[in-house]
């Protein structure tokens, strides 16, 4: 089969490409390198450095494609409150372009990688797929709107679609010189530079972190398994629900680092407690957590050590700068 992957130079997209190639499929992939590294792209991918919003180009590249994996996105939940145009353009608008191209080229199935941000704050945890989504930042709003767009086009034009909701993925190849996202990577990069990690608020926000290979095993099934059309499926663990303080302590333990975090003000609209139930993924996809959090963080640490710690690149512009904008970004504290 011929598989199209958006965001193929990114963290998740490149691992998906590896999985598809290992099964003997052809892979064509695109990326604009906002959030990825060129050396992430597997050698056998038919790669194009191009922005997904260019509809006519996407149509050309999707000729003969059987399945689309849409992983490309400026996945910046916190930043989206201060750079909504950038984040919405590269979340919702690029989805419109890719979905339109996929329908026009008679793609059989469209797999969309959404986000736990779709749920927002709920009255109970863990989040389950039958909950009414209540996104509370522009990123989550755009993700949910993109899901609804895919559902509409899929149902009208007869294209199969699956909405995957991977959450807080960690592992090798994740961008770690980005000051706006990827909390575990940021902490590892800072500690390897001999610097103390910066934590927003009191650090008691709680999350579950998912090792990338555990997710890929499920995600690759979404392209080919029958009976999944129209499903929304959380993918990621519901064990080891930990605070950001505990995350920092675990990384410090791995690195044998003397930890004294720097605490700064809360970020606006950040959800305090966020974790998803994996029951549906277990039932439909045979999901299993094979990596513990410490194992996943250890592999990340080894990857970043090998690549070498990097200075943080403030590569995205803040569109709104006021008293609510985090000082970490205004004053380039990372």
Residue pairs with C-beta under 8 A, 6 or more apart in sequence:
1 25
1 26
1 66
1 67
1 223
1 224
2 25
2 26
2 27
2 28
2 64
2 65
2 66
2 67
3 20
3 25
3 26
3 27
3 28
3 65
3 66
3 67
3 68
3 69
3 223
4 27
4 28
4 29
4 30
4 61
4 62
4 65
4 67
4 68
4 69
4 102
4 107
5 13
5 16
5 17
5 20
5 27
5 28
5 29
5 30
5 45
5 68
5 69
5 71
6 13
6 29
6 30
6 31
6 52
6 68
6 69
6 70
6 71
6 72
6 94
6 98
7 13
7 29
7 30
7 31
7 35
7 36
7 70
7 71
7 72
7 73
8 14
8 16
8 17
8 27
8 29
8 30
8 31
8 36
8 40
8 41
8 45
8 47
8 71
9 29
9 31
9 33
9 36
9 37
9 38
9 40
9 41
9 47
10 31
10 35
10 36
10 40
10 71
10 72
10 175
11 35
11 36
11 40
11 169
11 171
11 173
11 174
11 175
11 212
12 71
12 113
12 166
12 169
12 212
12 215
12 216
12 219
13 29
13 31
13 36
13 40
13 69
13 71
13 72
14 36
14 40
14 41
14 42
14 173
15 171
15 173
15 212
15 213
15 216
16 69
16 71
16 216
16 219
16 220
17 27
17 29
17 41
17 42
17 45
18 42
18 216
19 216
19 219
19 220
20 27
20 220
20 223
21 27
21 42
21 44
21 45
23 220
26 46
27 42
27 44
27 45
27 46
28 45
28 46
28 47
28 48
28 61
28 65
29 41
29 45
29 46
29 47
29 48
30 47
30 48
30 49
30 50
30 52
30 58
30 61
30 72
31 41
31 47
31 49
31 72
32 49
32 50
32 51
32 52
32 72
33 49
34 74
34 90
34 315
34 316
35 73
35 74
35 75
35 175
35 178
36 175
37 173
37 175
38 49
40 173
41 47
48 57
48 61
50 57
50 61
51 94
52 58
52 72
52 94
52 97
52 98
53 89
53 90
53 93
53 94
53 97
54 97
55 97
55 100
55 101
58 97
58 98
58 100
58 101
59 101
59 104
59 105
61 101
62 68
62 101
62 102
62 105
62 107
63 105
64 105
65 102
65 105
65 107
66 107
66 108
66 109
67 107
67 108
67 109
67 110
67 111
67 223
67 224
68 98
68 102
68 107
68 109
68 110
68 111
69 111
69 113
69 219
69 223
70 95
70 98
70 99
70 110
70 111
70 112
70 113
71 113
72 90
72 94
72 98
73 90
73 91
73 94
73 113
73 115
73 143
74 86
74 87
74 89
74 90
74 91
74 316
75 91
75 115
75 139
75 181
76 83
76 87
76 139
76 180
76 181
76 316
77 115
77 117
77 137
77 139
77 140
77 181
77 270
78 137
78 180
78 181
78 267
78 269
78 270
78 326
79 87
79 139
79 180
79 181
79 316
79 318
79 329
80 87
80 88
80 137
80 138
80 139
80 140
80 142
81 137
81 138
81 267
81 268
81 269
81 320
81 324
82 318
82 319
82 320
82 321
82 324
82 325
82 329
83 316
83 317
83 318
83 319
83 320
84 138
84 319
84 320
85 319
86 316
86 317
86 319
87 138
87 139
87 142
88 138
88 141
88 142
91 139
91 142
91 143
91 146
92 142
92 145
92 146
92 149
95 112
95 146
95 149
95 150
96 146
96 149
98 110
99 110
99 149
99 150
99 153
99 154
100 153
102 110
102 159
103 153
103 157
103 159
107 159
108 159
108 160
109 159
109 160
109 161
109 162
109 222
109 223
109 229
110 150
110 154
110 159
110 160
110 161
110 162
111 161
111 162
111 164
111 219
111 222
111 223
112 146
112 147
112 150
112 161
112 162
112 163
112 164
113 164
113 166
113 219
114 143
114 144
114 146
114 147
114 163
114 164
114 165
114 232
115 139
115 140
115 143
115 165
115 166
115 167
116 127
116 165
116 167
116 168
116 234
116 236
116 274
116 276
117 135
117 137
117 139
117 140
117 143
117 271
118 133
118 135
118 140
118 143
118 144
118 147
118 165
119 127
119 131
119 133
119 134
119 135
119 140
119 274
119 276
120 133
120 134
120 135
120 136
120 140
120 271
121 134
121 136
121 271
121 272
122 131
122 134
125 273
125 274
125 275
126 238
126 275
126 276
126 277
127 234
127 274
127 275
127 276
127 277
128 234
128 276
128 277
128 279
128 280
129 165
129 232
129 233
129 234
129 277
129 280
133 140
133 144
135 141
135 143
135 144
136 269
136 271
137 269
147 163
147 232
150 161
150 163
151 161
151 163
151 230
153 159
154 160
154 161
154 230
155 230
160 228
160 229
160 230
161 229
161 230
162 222
162 228
162 229
162 230
162 231
162 233
163 231
163 232
163 233
164 218
164 219
164 222
164 233
164 235
165 232
165 233
165 234
165 235
165 236
165 276
166 210
166 215
166 219
166 235
166 236
167 208
167 210
167 234
167 235
167 236
167 274
167 275
167 276
168 207
168 208
168 209
168 210
168 236
169 209
169 210
169 211
169 212
169 215
169 236
170 184
170 185
170 209
170 210
170 211
170 212
170 296
170 297
170 300
171 211
171 212
171 213
171 296
171 299
171 300
171 303
172 212
172 299
172 300
172 302
172 303
173 212
173 303
174 182
174 184
174 185
174 212
174 300
175 181
175 182
175 185
176 182
176 185
176 186
176 188
176 189
176 304
176 307
176 310
177 189
177 310
177 311
177 312
177 313
178 185
178 186
178 312
178 313
178 315
179 186
179 312
179 313
179 314
179 328
179 329
179 332
179 334
180 316
180 329
183 244
183 247
184 209
184 247
184 251
184 297
184 300
185 300
185 304
186 197
186 198
186 312
186 334
187 197
187 247
187 248
187 251
188 251
188 255
188 297
188 300
188 301
188 304
189 304
189 309
189 310
189 312
190 196
190 197
190 198
190 334
191 197
191 251
191 252
191 255
191 257
192 255
192 304
192 305
192 309
193 309
196 259
196 260
196 261
196 262
197 248
197 251
197 259
197 261
197 262
198 261
198 262
198 263
198 264
198 328
198 333
198 334
199 244
199 245
199 248
199 261
199 262
199 263
199 264
200 244
200 263
200 264
200 265
200 266
200 267
200 270
200 326
200 328
201 263
201 265
201 266
201 267
201 270
202 245
202 263
203 243
203 244
203 245
203 248
203 261
203 263
204 243
204 244
204 245
204 272
205 243
205 244
205 270
205 271
205 272
205 273
205 274
206 241
206 242
206 243
206 244
206 272
206 273
206 274
206 275
207 241
207 242
207 244
207 247
207 274
207 275
208 236
208 237
208 238
208 239
208 240
208 241
208 242
208 275
208 276
209 237
209 240
209 242
209 247
209 293
209 296
209 297
210 235
210 236
210 237
210 289
210 296
211 290
211 291
211 295
211 296
211 299
213 290
213 291
214 236
214 237
214 287
214 288
214 289
214 290
214 291
215 235
215 236
217 287
218 233
218 235
218 281
218 285
218 286
218 287
219 235
221 285
222 228
222 233
222 285
225 284
225 285
227 284
228 284
231 284
233 280
233 281
233 284
233 285
234 276
234 277
234 278
234 280
234 281
235 278
235 281
235 285
235 287
236 276
236 278
237 278
237 289
238 275
238 276
238 277
238 278
238 279
239 289
240 292
240 293
241 275
242 250
242 293
245 261
248 259
248 261
249 259
250 293
250 294
250 297
251 257
251 297
251 301
252 258
252 259
253 294
254 294
254 297
254 298
254 301
255 301
264 326
264 327
264 328
264 333
265 326
265 327
267 326
268 324
278 287
278 289
281 287
282 288
291 299
312 332
312 334
314 329
314 332
318 325
318 329
318 330
321 330
327 333
328 334
